[in-house]
């Protein structure tokens, strides 16, 4: 029996990553409130939102579909750091991260026919010391307004970092492909 692969995300970054696996899929936009709960830790928030997106996607998909939900939350000093949404806020946010260590919690949940698989992949980034003119220039070039912590490590944002540690280099972009490929193989998808 052939199964549909559904990505419960409107993120162009996640869609681009999933295309790397060379599998046909459909993307849909789950309607999920991303507001953190009171005192919710960043890791817990990422996992809860990934579950909510996968479940919302599953509710809109055929019963035997394999549905992927994913979310990412940046953490600095124990606090969640959101998407800046404006250039001014992106510059302010990045300047506040100068010399700081950030943990990006990328959570992925895959659901199919009542089975739920959860994966958490942390990425640890140390920002180098930053100055305002380079941050303003970076934000105007890369436009990282809808990215956690306000920078894109997959493009010019990598120049803002001092070090980077992750078990999966795709996790920082929003979808941990190493684990996803393994999970999809268990569901019968032909992933090399």
Backbone torsions as a table, in degrees:
resi	resn	phi	psi	omega
1	UNK	NA	128.8	-179.4
2	UNK	-83.6	138.4	-178.6
3	UNK	-111.7	142.7	173.7
4	UNK	-80.6	144.1	174.6
5	UNK	-106.1	123.9	-175.9
6	UNK	-122.2	129.5	172.7
7	UNK	-102.4	113.8	-178.8
8	UNK	-85.9	69.8	-178.0
9	UNK	-162.5	139.5	173.5
10	UNK	-95.2	2.7	-178.5
11	UNK	-66.8	122.0	176.6
12	UNK	-66.2	-28.1	178.3
13	UNK	-66.8	-47.2	179.8
14	UNK	-66.4	-38.9	178.2
15	UNK	-62.7	-42.4	178.2
16	UNK	-63.2	-40.6	177.3
17	UNK	-63.5	-47.0	-178.1
18	UNK	-62.6	-32.2	177.1
19	UNK	-60.6	-26.4	179.3
20	UNK	-60.6	-27.2	-178.9
21	UNK	-80.7	-2.8	174.5
22	UNK	57.4	41.5	177.3
23	UNK	-118.9	141.7	174.9
24	UNK	-69.2	137.5	178.2
25	UNK	-151.2	162.8	173.0
26	UNK	-115.7	145.2	176.1
27	UNK	-112.4	138.9	174.6
28	UNK	-135.6	158.8	-176.8
29	UNK	-104.4	106.4	179.8
30	UNK	-74.4	143.6	178.8
31	UNK	-92.0	93.4	-175.8
32	UNK	-126.3	129.6	175.5
33	UNK	-75.5	119.6	-175.7
34	UNK	-95.7	12.9	179.2
35	UNK	-67.0	127.4	177.9
36	UNK	-64.3	148.4	173.7
37	UNK	-78.2	161.2	178.8
38	UNK	-56.9	129.3	177.6
39	UNK	59.9	23.2	-179.9
40	UNK	-78.7	125.7	178.8
41	UNK	-68.3	149.7	-178.4
42	UNK	-55.3	-43.7	179.0
43	UNK	-62.2	-45.5	-180.0
44	UNK	-62.4	-38.3	177.7
45	UNK	-62.2	-47.2	179.8
46	UNK	-60.0	-43.6	-179.1
47	UNK	-67.0	-44.3	179.9
48	UNK	-60.9	-43.4	-179.1
49	UNK	-68.4	-36.8	176.6
50	UNK	-63.1	-41.7	176.0
51	UNK	-62.1	-46.4	-178.0
52	UNK	-61.8	-41.2	-179.8
53	UNK	-68.1	-42.5	178.7
54	UNK	-63.8	-43.2	180.0
55	UNK	-66.8	-40.8	177.6
56	UNK	-64.0	-39.9	177.3
57	UNK	-66.1	-40.1	179.6
58	UNK	-63.8	-35.2	179.5
59	UNK	-66.0	-22.4	-179.0
60	UNK	-101.1	3.8	-172.4
61	UNK	-117.8	163.4	174.3
62	UNK	-58.3	152.8	-174.7
63	UNK	-58.0	-31.2	-177.6
64	UNK	-98.3	11.1	179.8
65	UNK	-69.8	149.1	172.7
66	UNK	-98.1	117.2	-173.3
67	UNK	-114.4	130.9	-178.3
68	UNK	-109.5	125.9	172.0
69	UNK	-118.8	140.7	-179.3
70	UNK	-147.4	150.7	175.2
71	UNK	-151.9	158.3	179.6
72	UNK	-137.1	135.6	177.4
73	UNK	-131.0	130.9	177.0
74	UNK	-89.9	142.1	-179.3
75	UNK	-125.6	129.2	174.6
76	UNK	-131.9	123.1	179.6
77	UNK	52.8	39.8	177.0
78	UNK	81.5	-1.3	-178.2
79	UNK	-110.1	146.6	174.7
80	UNK	-73.7	140.3	178.3
81	UNK	-120.4	118.3	-174.8
82	UNK	-86.5	-170.0	177.1
83	UNK	-81.4	136.9	-174.8
84	UNK	-71.7	-34.7	177.0
85	UNK	70.1	-24.2	175.9
86	UNK	-129.0	157.5	178.7
87	UNK	-63.2	-41.6	-178.9
88	UNK	-61.0	-45.3	-179.8
89	UNK	-67.5	-36.1	178.3
90	UNK	-62.4	-44.4	178.9
91	UNK	-63.0	-47.3	179.5
92	UNK	-59.2	-45.2	-177.9
93	UNK	-64.4	-46.3	-178.9
94	UNK	-65.2	-40.1	178.0
95	UNK	-62.7	-34.7	178.5
96	UNK	-70.9	-17.9	-179.7
97	UNK	-92.1	-2.2	-179.1
98	UNK	-52.4	121.3	178.8
99	UNK	74.1	1.6	-176.6
100	UNK	-88.2	160.5	171.3
101	UNK	-101.2	135.4	-178.8
102	UNK	-123.7	138.2	170.1
103	UNK	-111.0	125.2	175.6
104	UNK	-99.6	117.2	178.6
105	UNK	-94.7	108.4	176.6
106	UNK	-104.4	119.7	179.6
107	UNK	-112.7	141.7	177.7
108	UNK	-134.1	136.1	176.6
109	UNK	-128.9	130.8	177.9
110	UNK	-118.1	127.3	179.0
111	UNK	-122.7	145.4	176.3
112	UNK	-161.3	122.0	173.4
113	UNK	47.8	48.3	176.5
114	UNK	86.4	-10.0	177.8
115	UNK	-93.2	136.5	-179.6
116	UNK	-128.7	126.3	177.4
117	UNK	-118.8	130.4	-176.5
118	UNK	-117.5	140.6	178.4
119	UNK	-141.2	136.5	175.9
120	UNK	-121.1	129.8	-179.8
121	UNK	-130.1	106.6	178.7
122	UNK	-83.2	145.4	172.1
123	UNK	-124.7	128.8	-178.5
124	UNK	-108.4	122.8	-179.1
125	UNK	-124.6	134.3	173.6
126	UNK	-106.9	121.3	178.3
127	UNK	-80.2	144.4	175.5
128	UNK	-81.7	166.9	175.5
129	UNK	-61.0	131.2	-175.2
130	UNK	-117.1	149.4	174.6
131	UNK	-120.7	154.8	-169.3
132	UNK	-59.0	-44.7	-175.7
133	UNK	-63.4	-37.2	178.4
134	UNK	-71.5	-33.9	178.1
135	UNK	-68.5	-43.8	177.6
136	UNK	-60.0	-45.3	178.9
137	UNK	-61.8	-45.4	179.6
138	UNK	-59.4	-49.6	-177.6
139	UNK	-61.5	-39.1	-179.4
140	UNK	-69.2	-29.9	179.8
141	UNK	-81.5	-51.2	-171.2
142	UNK	-88.0	-21.2	179.9
143	UNK	49.6	58.1	-175.9
144	UNK	-85.3	41.1	-171.1
145	UNK	-70.4	-25.5	-177.8
146	UNK	-111.5	27.3	-179.9
147	UNK	-114.4	139.4	177.2
148	UNK	-56.1	132.4	-179.2
149	UNK	69.1	0.3	172.5
150	UNK	77.1	27.1	172.1
151	UNK	-151.1	154.5	-178.8
152	UNK	-108.9	105.9	-179.4
153	UNK	-70.5	-21.1	-179.1
154	UNK	-78.7	-4.6	176.6
155	UNK	-133.7	-134.0	-173.0
156	UNK	-63.8	-23.0	-179.6
157	UNK	-58.7	-23.5	179.2
158	UNK	-60.4	-25.9	179.6
159	UNK	-70.4	-13.4	178.3
160	UNK	-86.7	-7.0	-173.5
161	UNK	-100.7	155.7	176.1
162	UNK	-102.4	-37.1	177.8
163	UNK	-153.7	163.4	-171.7
164	UNK	-151.3	126.4	178.1
165	UNK	-133.8	126.7	177.4
166	UNK	-160.0	144.1	174.3
167	UNK	-73.6	-12.7	-179.0
168	UNK	-145.9	111.1	-176.4
169	UNK	-64.9	-16.4	178.5
170	UNK	-85.3	-14.8	-178.5
171	UNK	-60.6	-39.3	-177.9
172	UNK	-64.0	-24.5	178.6
173	UNK	-83.3	-16.5	172.5
174	UNK	127.9	-3.5	-179.5
175	UNK	-152.3	111.0	-177.3
176	UNK	-74.4	97.7	-172.5
177	UNK	-70.6	-28.4	-180.0
178	UNK	-61.4	-49.9	179.0
179	UNK	-70.1	-38.9	-179.5
180	UNK	-62.0	-42.6	178.6
181	UNK	-60.3	-42.0	178.5
182	UNK	-62.0	-46.2	-179.5
183	UNK	-63.1	-44.1	-178.7
184	UNK	-64.0	-35.2	175.4
185	UNK	-60.8	-38.3	179.3
186	UNK	-65.8	-24.0	177.7
187	UNK	-92.8	8.8	174.6
188	UNK	91.5	6.8	177.7
189	UNK	-79.0	142.7	179.9
190	UNK	-85.4	91.6	176.9
191	UNK	-112.4	121.1	-176.2
192	UNK	-53.4	NA	NA
